[in-house]
Amino acid sequence: MRRFGMVPEAAHVEARLHAAPAALIALNADIVALQEVFEARHRDFLAAAMRPVYPEHASGGHGLMLLSRHPIVEARVIGRADGGFLATAIEAPKIGRVSLVNVHLRPELPIPLIGRAVSAARRRAAVGDLMRAAGASGAAVLAGDFNAGPESAPANYRRLLAAGYVDALAATHDPARLRAAATWDPANPLNAATPYRRAPRQRIDHVLVSAGAVRDLMPRAARIVLTAPVVPVLGVGMVTLSDHFGVLVQLGGAGTASPGCPMC
């Protein structure tokens, strides 16, 4: 799943926006989930440019957008934390209806002491809100930027795993190899001028499958994508598509013929 990183102050927005359709289509995913696509004109551009391959799209919450090759039969905002979460239901061939929630949880505020304590409490509350809302909606898959993982807000990440969610990347990789994986890197030039530039490399973008859905939506393959600088910027050189990298996941039950349901 992709975090686009299109906040108003983000660097080189227009160049990255115009490079996005081709880069995303090339991944050949069935479903593409984006976060931080705040501006309506950006959503309109992506929807129009990607419509030949992804005729269905939905948006809602705080900059959340989802594009699909297959019919989106339901889309609504659930929860209250962080602007809400975009809950969708998609009719996927060979699998049936897939309920997916597009997620973006706030990061830690880069301010000392009391500010960080308040931020941490708010982030814990947001995870609780997400779990309640997703559980009430019967969501099978949570995907997006959780701003939590083994290296960042690990208690929040472990809380999701303890609730029965399966991390698709962790389920398909050797633990030793996984320790080197990251979806956010301070060495990325797009992160160099941000308040988070001194943060460690971290894996905070996930595709999580609920315990009740693992039989039909078993993680079969997963990899981190969109890590290469492919967007030319005048006077700068090449930059990556986003400040976060993507996670491309293949889901399908034991009886599902390949390729299953790839998602980015």
C-alpha positions as CSV (number, residue, x, y, z in Angstrom):
1,M,0.0,0.0,0.0
2,R,1.2,3.4,-0.8
3,R,1.7,6.5,1.3
4,F,1.9,9.4,-1.2
5,G,3.2,12.1,1.2
6,M,1.5,14.9,-0.6
7,V,1.2,17.4,2.2
8,P,1.1,21.0,1.1
9,E,4.7,21.7,2.3
10,A,6.1,18.5,0.7
11,A,8.9,18.9,-1.8
12,H,8.5,18.6,-5.5
13,V,4.8,17.8,-5.3
14,E,3.8,18.5,-8.9
15,A,6.7,16.5,-10.4
16,R,5.9,13.6,-8.2
17,L,2.2,13.9,-8.8
18,H,2.6,13.6,-12.6
19,A,5.0,10.7,-12.3
20,A,2.6,8.8,-10.0
21,P,0.1,7.2,-12.4
22,A,2.7,5.4,-14.6
23,A,4.8,4.3,-11.5
24,L,1.7,3.0,-9.7
25,I,0.2,1.3,-12.8
26,A,3.5,-0.5,-13.5
27,L,3.2,-2.3,-10.2
28,N,0.2,-4.2,-11.6
29,A,-1.7,-4.2,-8.3
30,D,-5.5,-4.8,-8.2
31,I,-6.0,-2.2,-5.4
32,V,-4.0,0.9,-4.7
33,A,-4.3,2.7,-1.3
34,L,-2.9,6.2,-0.9
35,Q,-2.6,8.5,2.0
36,E,-2.0,12.3,2.3
37,V,-3.6,13.1,-1.0
38,F,-5.1,16.2,0.5
39,E,-6.0,18.4,-2.4
40,A,-9.1,17.7,-4.5
41,R,-7.2,18.6,-7.7
42,H,-4.6,15.9,-6.9
43,R,-7.3,13.3,-6.3
44,D,-9.0,14.3,-9.5
45,F,-5.8,14.1,-11.5
46,L,-4.9,10.7,-10.2
47,A,-8.5,9.3,-10.7
48,A,-8.5,10.6,-14.3
49,A,-5.0,9.5,-15.2
50,M,-5.4,6.0,-13.8
51,R,-9.0,5.4,-14.9
52,P,-8.1,3.2,-17.9
53,V,-6.7,0.7,-15.5
54,Y,-8.4,1.6,-12.3
55,P,-12.0,2.6,-13.2
56,E,-13.1,2.7,-9.5
57,H,-11.9,5.1,-6.9
58,A,-13.0,6.4,-3.5
59,S,-11.8,9.0,-1.1
60,G,-12.5,10.3,2.4
61,G,-11.1,10.9,5.8
62,H,-8.0,13.0,6.0
63,G,-6.4,12.7,2.5
64,L,-7.2,9.0,2.0
65,M,-7.7,7.6,-1.5
66,L,-8.3,4.1,-2.9
67,L,-8.2,3.0,-6.6
68,S,-9.4,-0.4,-7.7
69,R,-9.6,-2.5,-10.9
70,H,-12.7,-4.1,-9.5
71,P,-16.1,-2.7,-8.3
72,I,-16.0,-0.7,-5.1
73,V,-19.5,-1.5,-3.7
74,E,-19.1,0.5,-0.4
75,A,-17.0,3.4,0.8
76,R,-17.5,5.3,4.0
77,V,-15.4,7.0,6.7
78,I,-15.3,5.1,10.0
79,G,-13.8,6.1,13.4
80,R,-12.9,9.5,14.6
81,A,-9.2,9.6,15.3
82,D,-6.9,11.4,12.9
83,G,-9.8,12.4,10.6
84,G,-11.2,8.9,10.3
85,F,-10.4,5.9,8.2
86,L,-11.7,5.0,4.7
87,A,-13.6,1.7,4.9
88,T,-14.3,0.1,1.5
89,A,-15.8,-3.2,0.2
90,I,-14.4,-4.4,-3.1
91,E,-15.7,-7.3,-5.3
92,A,-12.5,-9.2,-6.1
93,P,-12.5,-12.0,-8.7
94,K,-12.0,-15.5,-7.3
95,I,-12.0,-14.2,-3.7
96,G,-15.3,-12.4,-3.4
97,R,-16.0,-9.3,-1.4
98,V,-13.0,-7.9,0.4
99,S,-13.4,-5.3,3.1
100,L,-10.4,-3.0,3.4
101,V,-9.7,0.0,5.6
102,N,-7.3,2.6,4.3
103,V,-5.4,3.9,7.4
104,H,-3.2,6.9,8.2
105,L,-2.3,7.3,11.9
106,R,-0.5,10.5,13.0
107,P,3.3,10.4,13.7
108,E,5.0,11.4,16.9
109,L,5.2,15.1,17.2
110,P,8.9,16.1,17.1
111,I,8.8,18.3,20.2
112,P,10.3,17.5,23.6
113,L,9.0,16.1,26.9
114,I,5.3,17.0,27.5
115,G,4.5,17.3,23.8
116,R,5.8,13.9,23.1
117,A,3.9,12.4,26.0
118,V,0.6,14.0,24.8
119,S,1.4,12.8,21.3
120,A,2.0,9.2,22.5
121,A,-1.2,9.2,24.4
122,R,-3.1,10.5,21.4
123,R,-1.5,7.8,19.2
124,R,-2.5,5.1,21.6
125,A,-6.0,6.3,21.6
126,A,-6.1,6.4,17.8
127,V,-5.0,2.8,17.6
128,G,-7.8,1.9,19.9
129,D,-10.3,3.8,17.8
130,L,-9.1,2.1,14.6
131,M,-9.4,-1.3,16.2
132,R,-12.9,-0.7,17.4
133,A,-14.1,0.9,14.2
134,A,-12.5,-1.8,12.0
135,G,-13.9,-4.6,14.2
136,A,-17.4,-3.1,14.1
137,S,-17.2,-2.8,10.3
138,G,-15.9,-6.3,9.8
139,A,-12.8,-5.2,8.1
140,A,-10.6,-8.0,6.7
141,V,-7.6,-5.9,5.8
142,L,-6.0,-2.7,7.3
143,A,-3.6,-1.0,5.0
144,G,-1.6,2.2,5.0
145,D,0.7,4.4,7.1
146,F,0.4,3.3,10.7
147,N,3.3,5.4,11.9
148,A,4.0,2.4,14.1
149,G,6.2,-0.7,13.7
150,P,9.1,-2.6,15.2
151,E,11.2,0.6,15.4
152,S,8.6,3.3,16.0
153,A,5.8,3.2,18.6
154,P,6.4,-0.6,18.9
155,A,3.7,-1.0,21.6
156,N,1.1,0.3,19.2
157,Y,2.3,-2.2,16.5
158,R,2.3,-5.1,19.0
159,R,-1.2,-4.2,20.1
160,L,-2.5,-4.7,16.6
161,L,-0.6,-8.0,16.3
162,A,-2.0,-9.1,19.7
163,A,-5.5,-8.4,18.4
164,G,-4.9,-11.1,15.8
165,Y,-3.8,-9.0,12.8
166,V,-1.2,-10.6,10.6
167,D,1.5,-8.4,9.1
168,A,1.8,-9.5,5.5
169,L,5.5,-8.6,5.1
170,A,6.5,-10.3,8.4
171,A,4.5,-13.4,7.5
172,T,6.3,-13.8,4.2
173,H,9.9,-13.0,5.1
174,D,12.7,-14.4,7.3
175,P,12.9,-12.4,10.6
176,A,16.6,-11.7,10.0
177,R,16.0,-10.2,6.6
178,L,13.0,-8.4,7.8
179,R,15.0,-6.5,10.4
180,A,16.7,-4.6,7.6
181,A,13.5,-3.7,5.9
182,A,12.2,-0.1,6.0
183,T,9.4,1.9,4.4
184,W,10.7,5.2,5.7
185,D,14.3,6.3,5.5
186,P,15.9,9.5,6.7
187,A,18.4,9.2,3.9
188,N,15.6,9.8,1.4
189,P,16.2,13.4,0.2
190,L,12.4,14.0,0.6
191,N,12.9,13.6,4.3
192,A,16.2,15.5,4.7
193,A,14.5,18.9,5.4
194,T,11.8,17.6,7.7
195,P,11.6,17.6,11.5
196,Y,12.0,13.8,11.4
197,R,15.3,13.7,9.5
198,R,17.2,12.4,12.6
199,A,14.7,9.5,13.1
200,P,15.9,6.0,12.5
201,R,15.0,3.9,9.4
202,Q,11.7,2.3,10.2
203,R,9.0,0.0,8.8
204,I,5.8,1.8,9.6
205,D,3.6,1.1,6.5
206,H,1.8,-2.2,6.6
207,V,-0.9,-4.5,5.1
208,L,-2.5,-6.3,8.1
209,V,-4.9,-9.1,7.6
210,S,-7.5,-9.8,10.4
211,A,-7.4,-13.3,12.1
212,G,-10.8,-14.1,10.8
213,A,-9.8,-13.4,7.2
214,V,-6.4,-15.1,7.0
215,R,-7.9,-18.3,5.6
216,D,-9.3,-16.6,2.5
217,L,-6.7,-13.7,2.3
218,M,-3.5,-15.5,3.3
219,P,-0.4,-13.3,2.6
220,R,1.4,-15.2,-0.2
221,A,4.0,-12.7,-1.1
222,A,5.0,-9.2,-0.1
223,R,7.8,-6.7,-0.9
224,I,8.7,-3.1,-0.4
225,V,8.5,-1.1,-3.7
226,L,9.0,2.3,-5.1
227,T,12.4,2.7,-3.4
228,A,14.2,4.0,-6.5
229,P,14.6,7.7,-7.4
230,V,12.6,7.9,-10.6
231,V,11.2,11.4,-10.6
232,P,13.3,14.1,-12.4
233,V,13.4,17.5,-10.7
234,L,15.1,20.4,-12.3
235,G,18.1,21.5,-10.4
236,V,17.8,18.7,-8.0
237,G,18.2,15.4,-9.9
238,M,16.1,12.3,-9.3
239,V,13.8,11.8,-6.3
240,T,11.6,9.0,-5.1
241,L,7.9,9.1,-5.8
242,S,7.1,9.6,-2.1
243,D,8.7,10.2,1.3
244,H,7.6,6.7,2.2
245,F,8.1,3.5,0.2
246,G,5.3,1.3,-0.9
247,V,4.3,-2.2,0.2
248,L,3.1,-4.6,-2.5
249,V,1.2,-7.6,-1.2
250,Q,-0.4,-10.7,-2.8
251,L,-3.3,-12.2,-0.9
252,G,-5.3,-15.3,-1.6
253,G,-6.6,-18.4,0.1
254,A,-5.1,-21.8,-0.3
255,G,-7.5,-22.7,-3.1
256,T,-7.2,-19.4,-4.9
257,A,-5.4,-19.6,-8.3
258,S,-2.4,-17.3,-8.7
259,P,-2.1,-14.3,-8.8
260,G,-4.6,-13.9,-6.1
261,C,-5.3,-10.3,-5.2
262,P,-2.3,-8.0,-5.4
263,M,-2.5,-4.8,-3.5
264,C,-0.2,-1.8,-3.3
